[in-house]
Amino acid sequence: MRALLRQDPDVIMIGEIRDGETAEIAIKAAQTGHLVLSTLHTNSTCETLVRLQQMGVARWMLSSALTLVIAQRLVRKLCPHCRRQQGEPIHIPDNVWPSPLPH
């Protein structure tokens, strides 16, 4: 990872952050202007911050390096026989989602 930073890449993709050393190098790379993309197996965005702190990354480093943390949830898809129409459609403001939602 350190050898990679010597090449001065614009974007760095790390498969998964598993230990404190990898986390620290990724955070330092982000602080020096690199776009760092990675995964960290947690159940929520809040847990991601806690896990990084448990790996030894200081809070001030997190606040200066993190731009976005996303958590993914898998949603079950209902079969055509089990699903039913929802009562009233949900209204989402145009500034949140400008185009209509698919049915």
C-alpha positions as CSV (number, residue, x, y, z in Angstrom):
1,M,0.0,0.0,0.0
2,R,2.8,2.4,0.8
3,A,4.5,1.6,-2.5
4,L,1.3,2.4,-4.3
5,L,1.1,5.9,-2.7
6,R,4.6,6.6,-4.2
7,Q,3.1,6.3,-7.7
8,D,0.8,9.3,-6.9
9,P,-2.6,7.8,-8.1
10,D,-5.7,10.0,-8.2
11,V,-8.0,7.1,-7.1
12,I,-7.2,4.3,-4.7
13,M,-9.5,1.3,-4.4
14,I,-9.0,-1.0,-1.4
15,G,-10.9,-4.3,-1.3
16,E,-11.6,-4.2,2.4
17,I,-10.1,-2.5,5.4
18,R,-9.4,-5.3,7.9
19,D,-6.8,-3.9,10.2
20,G,-5.6,-0.7,11.8
21,E,-2.5,-0.4,9.5
22,T,-4.6,-0.5,6.3
23,A,-7.1,1.9,7.9
24,E,-4.4,4.4,8.8
25,I,-2.8,4.3,5.4
26,A,-6.2,4.8,3.7
27,I,-7.0,7.7,6.0
28,K,-3.7,9.4,5.4
29,A,-4.1,8.9,1.6
30,A,-7.5,10.6,1.8
31,Q,-6.0,13.5,3.8
32,T,-3.4,14.1,1.1
33,G,-6.0,14.5,-1.6
34,H,-6.4,11.0,-3.0
35,L,-9.9,9.6,-3.5
36,V,-10.0,6.4,-1.5
37,L,-12.8,3.8,-2.0
38,S,-13.1,0.8,0.2
39,T,-15.4,-1.6,2.1
40,L,-15.7,-2.3,5.8
41,H,-18.1,-5.0,6.9
42,T,-20.4,-3.3,9.5
43,N,-24.2,-3.2,10.0
44,S,-24.6,0.6,9.7
45,T,-22.9,3.8,9.0
46,C,-22.5,4.6,12.7
47,E,-20.9,1.2,13.3
48,T,-18.4,2.0,10.6
49,L,-17.1,5.0,12.5
50,V,-17.0,3.0,15.7
51,R,-15.1,0.2,14.0
52,L,-12.5,2.6,12.5
53,Q,-12.0,4.1,16.0
54,Q,-11.5,0.6,17.4
55,M,-8.8,0.0,14.8
56,G,-6.9,2.9,16.2
57,V,-7.9,5.7,13.9
58,A,-8.2,9.0,15.8
59,R,-11.5,11.0,15.6
60,W,-9.8,14.0,14.1
61,M,-8.3,11.9,11.3
62,L,-11.8,10.5,10.5
63,S,-13.4,14.0,10.5
64,S,-10.7,15.3,8.1
65,A,-10.7,12.4,5.8
66,L,-14.2,11.0,5.5
67,T,-16.5,12.5,2.9
68,L,-19.2,9.8,2.6
69,V,-20.1,6.5,4.4
70,I,-22.8,4.3,2.8
71,A,-24.5,1.3,4.3
72,Q,-26.3,-1.2,2.1
73,R,-29.4,-3.2,3.1
74,L,-30.8,-6.1,1.0
75,V,-34.5,-5.8,0.5
76,R,-36.6,-8.9,-0.2
77,K,-38.6,-9.0,-3.4
78,L,-42.1,-10.3,-3.0
79,C,-43.4,-12.8,-5.5
80,P,-46.3,-11.6,-7.7
81,H,-48.8,-13.8,-5.7
82,C,-47.9,-12.4,-2.3
83,R,-47.6,-8.7,-3.0
84,R,-50.5,-6.3,-2.7
85,Q,-51.1,-2.7,-3.5
86,Q,-50.2,-0.1,-0.8
87,G,-53.0,2.3,0.2
88,E,-51.9,5.8,-0.6
89,P,-48.8,6.5,-2.6
90,I,-45.9,8.0,-0.7
91,H,-45.2,11.6,-1.6
92,I,-41.5,12.5,-1.9
93,P,-40.7,16.2,-2.3
94,D,-39.4,17.2,-5.7
95,N,-36.1,18.5,-4.3
96,V,-35.4,15.0,-2.9
97,W,-36.4,13.0,-5.9
98,P,-37.2,15.1,-9.0
99,S,-38.5,12.3,-11.3
100,P,-41.5,10.0,-10.6
101,L,-40.8,6.7,-8.8
102,P,-41.3,3.5,-10.9
103,H,-44.3,1.3,-9.9
